[in-house]
Amino acid sequence: MPVTTLHDTAVRGFASDNYSGVHPEILAAIAAANDGHQIAYGEDAYTARLQEVFAHHFGAGAQAFPVFNGTGANVTGLQSMLPRWGAVIAASTAHINVDEGGAPERVAGIKILNVPTDDGKLTPELVDREAWGWGDEHRAQPLVVSITQSTELGTLYTPDEIRALADHAHERGMRLHLDGARLSNAAAALDLPLRAFTTDVGVDVLSFGGTKNGALGGEAVVVLDPAASDGLLFLRKLNMQLASKMRFISAQLIALLEPTSDPAGELYLRSARHANAMAQRLRAGVEAGLADGSIVGVAFTQPTQSNGVFATLPDGVAECLRAAFRFYDWDASRNEVRWMCSFDTTEADVDAFVAELARLT
């Protein structure tokens, strides 16, 4: 039976890296895993190979638990790190705090102690605003610090900053969790191996994101210190994150991370570097327009360090611009918007967007 395309493939946007399609190499990997039968629930050849691939990138002790989505990875990973009375300290902008429908609290029963930040990043000093009250039965016990890399505001932690947070947490009996929905973009921007700003600097458990970097749908909870996590085998099932045909999630993550003789050629880096480069091109185009007067009234609110650009627009411009390119408000009260680039954003997409912005301002 013929397959019909139901959407306009010419439509482009800057709303989210989740809007993009699936990278052709990942589609090919899914197809290659499709023939024949494999044992369900993770006892397949692809999930076994995935463990080797994650060990290559994160160290010999790393354990990967493939899941369906980023919220599931965060909720399940954090739940494995905390007792029922535990709390997690996170930035107020953290995905677990504002974009997961209350799932960490409602599904996992975790209290989130959020700290306001201007750039989406925690520091030891900011952690200390909520790192207190241990032993007080009236207070949820702060036992995990959670950070995001790259952050929800498109900013980056350096390895030294993450190490400082890990040391600070560990000295106080807490663990460090990392939401890595865009971990590949961080690796590309920092030009560092994945373990250099995770395993090697004291991260205990992380969520590894594939979907925002070209996967059809595939993430993983990655345990770097087995002592920091308990019961993931069972929690993944009770949180409805255990895939019966897990080989298809694992095949996607293998395609992203499969080691090559030249690490720069690995798909996760190629795709993330391209997305980051398109964000830099977008910012540079707007900056050039501001400099020559063809764009007026636009101001950037964050440094562009990964694949997102944050800016404020003159009144009314956002809605007019959305007639041509979809994107989201970030803080509508001050006309702040977010523009995201992905692995399939083209130079022509960016240039057309900048030209339309210039026309409207």
C-alpha positions in Angstrom: 0.0 0.0 0.0 1.5 3.4 -0.9 2.6 5.6 2.0 1.3 9.2 1.9 3.1 12.2 3.4 0.6 14.2 5.3 2.6 17.3 6.1 4.2 20.1 4.1 7.9 19.1 4.0 8.8 22.7 3.0 7.8 24.1 6.3 10.8 25.0 8.5 11.0 26.4 12.0 13.1 27.3 15.0 10.7 26.1 17.8 12.5 23.0 19.0 15.1 20.5 18.0 12.2 18.0 18.6 10.5 19.3 15.4 13.2 17.9 13.1 12.9 14.5 11.4 15.0 11.5 12.0 18.6 11.4 10.8 18.9 9.1 7.7 21.6 7.1 9.4 19.4 6.4 12.4 16.5 5.4 10.1 18.9 3.0 8.4 20.0 1.6 11.8 16.4 0.9 12.8 15.8 -0.9 9.5 19.0 -2.9 9.9 17.8 -4.1 13.3 14.3 -5.0 12.0 14.6 -8.5 10.4 14.2 -11.7 12.4 13.4 -12.1 16.1 15.3 -10.9 19.1 14.6 -11.5 22.8 12.4 -8.7 24.2 12.9 -6.3 27.1 16.6 -5.7 26.5 18.1 -9.2 26.2 19.0 -8.5 22.5 22.2 -8.1 20.6 21.7 -4.4 20.2 21.2 -3.6 23.8 24.3 -5.7 24.6 26.3 -3.7 22.1 24.9 -0.5 23.5 26.5 -1.3 26.9 29.9 -1.5 25.2 29.4 1.7 23.4 28.4 3.6 26.5 31.4 2.1 28.3 33.6 3.4 25.5 32.3 7.0 26.0 31.8 7.1 29.7 34.1 4.5 31.3 34.1 0.8 32.0 31.7 1.0 34.9 29.0 2.9 33.0 25.6 1.1 32.8 23.0 2.3 30.3 19.2 1.8 30.7 17.4 2.7 27.5 14.1 4.5 27.9 11.5 6.2 25.7 11.8 9.9 26.5 13.7 12.5 28.4 11.1 13.0 31.2 11.1 9.3 31.7 14.9 9.3 31.9 15.0 12.1 34.5 12.2 10.8 36.6 13.4 7.2 36.7 17.0 8.2 37.2 16.3 10.5 40.1 13.9 8.1 41.7 16.7 5.5 41.8 18.9 8.0 43.6 16.5 9.1 46.3 14.6 7.6 49.2 10.9 8.5 49.6 11.9 11.5 51.9 14.5 12.8 49.5 14.6 16.1 47.6 16.6 17.3 44.6 18.1 20.8 44.3 17.8 22.2 40.8 17.8 25.6 39.0 14.4 27.2 38.7 14.6 26.9 34.9 15.4 23.2 35.0 13.3 21.0 32.8 12.5 18.8 35.8 11.0 21.8 37.5 9.0 23.5 34.8 8.6 21.2 31.8 7.8 17.7 33.0 4.2 18.2 34.1 5.1 17.7 37.7 6.2 14.1 36.9 9.2 14.1 39.3 7.0 15.1 42.1 3.8 13.3 41.2 5.2 10.1 39.7 8.4 9.8 41.6 7.3 11.5 44.8 10.4 13.7 44.7 10.4 17.2 46.3 12.2 19.7 44.0 14.0 22.6 45.8 14.5 25.1 43.1 16.9 28.0 43.1 16.6 31.1 40.8 19.5 31.6 38.4 20.1 34.2 35.7 21.8 31.8 33.3 20.3 28.4 34.1 23.5 27.3 35.9 23.9 26.3 39.6 27.0 27.1 41.6 28.0 25.7 45.0 26.8 29.0 46.6 23.4 28.7 44.9 23.1 25.1 46.0 23.7 26.1 49.6 20.5 28.1 49.5 18.6 24.8 49.8 21.3 22.5 51.1 20.3 22.5 54.7 18.0 20.8 57.2 19.5 17.3 57.2 18.0 15.3 60.0 15.0 17.5 60.4 11.9 15.4 59.9 9.9 18.4 58.9 12.0 19.1 55.8 12.4 17.0 52.7 16.0 15.9 52.8 18.2 17.4 50.0 20.2 14.4 48.8 20.7 15.1 45.1 21.8 18.1 43.0 20.6 18.1 39.4 22.1 20.2 36.7 21.4 20.4 32.9 24.1 20.3 30.2 23.7 22.2 28.0 21.2 24.2 30.1 17.7 25.1 29.2 19.0 28.6 28.5 21.6 27.3 26.0 24.5 28.0 28.4 27.3 25.6 29.2 29.1 24.4 32.3 32.8 23.9 32.1 34.3 20.7 33.4 35.7 22.6 36.4 32.3 24.1 37.2 30.8 20.6 37.2 33.6 19.2 39.3 33.1 22.0 41.8 29.4 21.1 42.1 30.2 17.4 42.4 32.8 17.9 45.1 30.4 20.3 46.9 27.5 17.8 46.8 29.6 14.8 47.7 31.2 16.6 50.7 27.6 17.1 52.0 26.4 13.6 51.4 24.5 14.5 48.2 24.8 13.0 44.7 25.1 14.8 41.4 22.6 14.1 38.6 22.9 15.6 35.1 20.1 16.1 32.6 21.8 15.5 29.3 19.0 16.0 26.9 21.5 18.1 24.8 24.7 16.5 26.1 25.9 16.0 22.6 25.6 19.7 21.9 27.7 20.4 25.0 30.4 17.9 23.9 30.5 19.6 20.5 30.7 23.1 21.9 33.3 22.2 24.5 35.2 20.0 22.0 35.6 17.4 24.7 34.9 13.7 25.0 31.6 12.9 26.9 33.4 11.5 29.9 35.5 14.6 30.3 32.6 16.6 31.8 30.7 13.7 33.3 32.4 10.6 34.6 35.8 12.3 35.1 34.4 15.3 37.1 32.2 13.4 39.5 28.7 13.1 37.9 26.9 10.1 39.4 23.9 9.5 37.1 22.9 11.2 33.9 20.1 11.2 31.3 21.5 10.8 27.8 19.4 12.4 25.1 19.1 11.1 21.5 15.8 12.5 20.3 16.9 16.2 20.1 19.9 15.1 18.1 18.3 13.2 15.3 16.9 10.0 16.9 13.3 8.9 16.3 12.8 8.4 20.1 15.5 7.1 22.4 17.1 8.2 25.6 19.0 6.4 28.3 19.6 6.6 32.1 23.3 6.2 32.5 24.7 5.2 35.9 28.3 6.2 36.3 28.6 5.3 40.0 26.6 2.2 40.9 26.6 3.2 44.5 24.5 6.3 43.6 21.6 4.4 42.1 19.4 1.5 43.2 16.6 -0.5 41.7 16.7 0.9 38.1 15.8 -2.5 36.7 12.5 -2.4 38.5 11.8 1.4 38.5 12.1 1.5 34.7 9.3 -1.0 34.4 7.0 0.5 37.0 7.5 4.0 35.4 6.3 2.5 32.1 9.7 3.1 30.4 10.7 -0.5 29.7 10.5 -1.1 25.9 9.5 -4.6 24.8 11.3 -4.2 21.5 14.2 -2.5 23.1 16.5 -3.3 20.2 15.0 -0.4 18.2 15.9 2.2 20.9 19.3 0.7 21.4 20.0 0.6 17.6 19.3 4.4 17.5 21.7 5.2 20.3 24.4 2.9 18.8 24.1 4.8 15.5 24.6 8.1 17.3 27.5 6.9 19.5 29.2 4.1 17.6 33.0 4.7 17.9 35.0 5.4 14.7 38.6 5.7 13.9 38.1 9.5 13.8 35.9 10.5 16.8 35.0 13.7 14.9 33.1 11.5 12.5 30.8 10.0 15.1 27.2 10.9 14.3 26.3 12.5 17.7 29.2 15.0 17.2 28.5 15.7 13.5 24.9 16.4 14.2 25.4 18.5 17.3 28.2 20.5 15.7 26.0 21.3 12.8 23.1 22.4 15.1 25.5 24.6 17.1 27.0 26.1 14.0 23.5 27.0 12.7 22.7 28.8 16.0 26.0 30.7 15.7 25.1 31.7 12.1 21.7 32.8 13.2 23.1 35.0 16.0 25.8 36.4 13.7 23.2 37.3 11.1 21.1 39.2 13.6 24.2 40.9 15.0 25.2 42.0 11.5 21.7 43.3 10.9 21.8 45.3 14.2 25.2 46.7 13.2 24.1 47.9 9.8 20.6 49.0 10.9 18.6 46.5 8.9 17.4 44.9 12.1 16.2 47.2 14.9 15.1 46.6 18.5 16.4 43.0 19.0 18.6 42.2 22.0 20.2 38.9 23.1 19.5 37.7 26.6 22.0 34.8 26.9 25.3 33.9 25.3 24.8 31.5 22.4 26.9 28.5 23.5 25.1 25.6 22.0 22.1 25.3 19.6 19.7 27.8 21.1 19.5 31.6 20.7 17.6 33.7 23.2 16.5 37.2 22.4 13.9 39.9 23.1 11.9 41.4 20.2 10.0 44.7 19.7 6.3 44.5 20.5 4.2 42.6 17.9 7.2 41.3 15.9 7.1 37.7 17.3 3.6 37.0 16.1 4.3 38.4 12.6 7.5 36.4 12.4 5.7 33.2 13.4 3.6 33.5 10.2 6.7 32.3 8.4 8.7 30.4 11.1 7.4 28.7 14.2 9.2 29.4 17.5 8.3 29.7 21.2 8.1 32.5 23.7 10.4 32.1 26.6 9.2 34.9 28.8 6.3 36.6 27.1 6.2 39.3 29.8 9.3 40.8 28.3 9.0 39.6 24.7 11.7 37.1 25.2 11.8 34.2 22.6 13.9 31.1 22.0 15.2 30.0 18.6 16.4 26.4 18.4 18.5 24.9 15.6 18.8 21.2 14.9 20.8 18.7 12.9 18.8 19.4 9.7 18.7 23.2 10.0 20.2 24.6 6.8 22.1 27.8 6.1 19.2 28.7 3.8 16.8 28.3 6.7 18.8 30.6 8.9 19.3 33.2 6.2 15.6 33.3 5.3 14.8 33.7 9.0 17.2 36.6 9.4 15.9 38.2 6.3 12.3 38.0 7.5 13.2 39.4 10.9 14.9 42.3 9.1 11.8 42.9 7.1 9.6 43.0 10.1 11.8 45.3 12.3 
